């Protein structure tokens, strides 16, 4: 069974990672034999994710 550590509570993005990403990491762990998996930066809260995405788009133009 894959062990996931993190994200740390001190990380800027400390929300749980998406289930889809967890599945990808689990399959990679199975293929590579890496255990545990340390997550150092997690998901963003929904309200700040939209703001950050809009900010990145504005900076690219």
N, C-alpha and C positions, 0 to 999 in steps of 0.2 A: 504494500500500500504506500502511495506517495505521501510524504510528509511535507507540508507547506509551512514555512516560518515567515511571519510578517504579514503585511507591512508593519514596520514599527510605528508606535503611536506618535513618535516625534517627527515622522515624515510629513511633508506638506500634503501629499496625497496619500492618506492613510485609510481610505475606504477599502472594502474588500474588492479583489479583482473580479472581473466578469466571469461567469461560469464558462463561457466559451474559451477564454484565455486559460482558465484552470484546466480545461480538457486538453488544450494544445500542449500545455506544460506537462501534464500527466503522460501524454503519449511520447513526448520527447524524453521524459525521464525513463519510460519503459525501454525506449530504443537505446539510450546512452548509458543507462544504469546509474544515473545521478540521483542521490537521495541524501539529505533532504534538499528541497528547493527553497532558497532564501529570496523572499520578495522584499526589495528595499524601497519600492515606491508603488503604492496601490492606486486605486481608482480615485476619481475626483467626485465630490458631491455634485449632483445634477445641476444645481443652480450656478455653480462656478464653472462647470465644464462648458456651458454655452457661452459664457463671457470670455473664457480663455480662447475658445475657438474663434470667436468673432474678432478678438484682438489679434490673433495670428493672421487671419485673413486680411485684416486692415494693414498689417505690417508688410505683407507680401506684395501689396499693390502699389 
